[in-house]
Amino acid sequence: MEKTIEINGRGMRMRASALLPRLYRGYFGRDMICDMRKLQKAYTAAAESKETDEEKQDAQLSVTDLTLFENVAWLMLKHGGEKVGGSPEEWLDNLDGVFSVYEILPQILDMWNINNMTTSKPKKK
């Protein structure tokens, strides 16, 4: 699945395919499926945070979650053919300004979930 998303006013193409977990393991030495599950839980908790400011701060994404997000975003952009440098750090360093994780992360999670949907039906015994 491919999708163009806007980052800092620029349309950038992201791609999710069956190859992505293998690429992720090669670049980062981690299991993408576990990391995406963790990222989904963290985002859901932050998005459904309580009413008080203190509760909202407690529910925000941790540094680890943000690192996972940056790694996944960079790899999906690289897989989509964007020129993002040789590492997430290079990509982030070349961006003009900052962007909202909470605007981009839902799109990444949607792409991931759609890419992981199965079309096969279980056989009845």
N, C-alpha and C positions, 0 to 999 in steps of 0.2 A: 504494500500500500504506500502510495506517495501522497504528500500533502504539502502545500506551500503555506507557511505561516509567516507572520510579520514579526520581525525582531528589530527594534529601533527604527521603525519606519521602512524597513527593507524586506521584501518578500524573499524567504529562504526555503528551499525545498528539503523536506525531510522524507526519509524512506524507512519503512519497517518491513522486514522480510524474515524468512526462516533462517537466513544467514546471520542475522543480527546477534543472537546469543553467542554464536561461535566467535564472531569478531570481538564482541565485548570481553569474552574470556581471554582472547589473545592479547587485547590491548591492556586490560585491567587485572587479569588473573582472578576474576570474580564470576560468580554465577548470576547472570542477568535476570533470570526468572525470580530468584530469591530477592535480588535488589529491587526489582520492579514491584514485587509484592510488598516489600517494606515501604517503598516510596508511595504506593497507593494508600496504604494504611496511614502513613504520616500525613499525606495530603487530605484524606478524608477527615482525620482528626482536626486538622487546622481549619478546614473549610466549615466544619460543623462545630466550631468552637463556641463556648458559652458567651454570655453577654458582657461580663466585666472585662476590663482591659487586662487585668492580671491573668484571667483564664485564657484570653486570646493569646497573650504572650507565651504562656505555658504550652499552648497547642501549636505554636509556630514550628516550622520545619527546623530541625537541628542542623548543625554544621555538616554532619555525616550525610543527612538527607540531601542537603544542598549540593554536596560533592557528587552524590549519586545522580542527582538531576543534571548537573553540568556534564558529567561523563556520558550519560544517555543522550542528552540533547546534542552534544558534539558528535557522537558516533552516528546518530540518525541523520544529522546534517552531512557528515562526511559520506555516509552511505548513499545519500541523496545526490551526491555530486557537487556539493558546495565546497568552496576553497576555504577551509577552516583551520589550516595549519596542521602541524604534526602532533598537537596535543590540545586538550581542553584549555590549558593555561594560555597557549598562543591565541586560540580563538577568542577567549575572554579579553585578553590584552588588546586585541585589535578592534574590539567593539567600541563605538563612540558612546560613552555613557553606560547606564545600566538599564536593565529591562525587568519587568515584573515576572517573577517565577510563577506567580499565581495565575497569570494569563497564559503562559506557555505550557506549564505542566499539565493542565487538563487536556490539552490537545495531544500531548505526547502519550498520556495514559489512554486516551481514546484510540489513538492509532495502535498502541500496543494491544489493547483489548480486542479490537477488530481483527488484528493480525492473528490473534490466538484463538479466534472462534473456530470451532470445528464444523464441518458440514456433513460429517459422517454420522450415521445413526447407529446406536448400539444394537447388536443382534439379540433377539429374544431367544431364550433357551427353552 
